[in-house]
């Protein structure tokens, strides 16, 4: 177990890493670089991402 001055440094680095990851993901989504993977083969057919009425 860590004690002393740098005991919480690992938690800070991990929290900052997670924050940077979500920040990059948000920027990528805002720029349209992400894709919606919910349109799989087992789903009903879609046209431009909207489900067709059968």
Residue pairs with C-beta under 8 A, 6 or more apart in sequence:
2 10
25 34
28 34
36 49
39 46
39 49
43 51
44 51
44 52
44 54
45 51
45 52
46 52
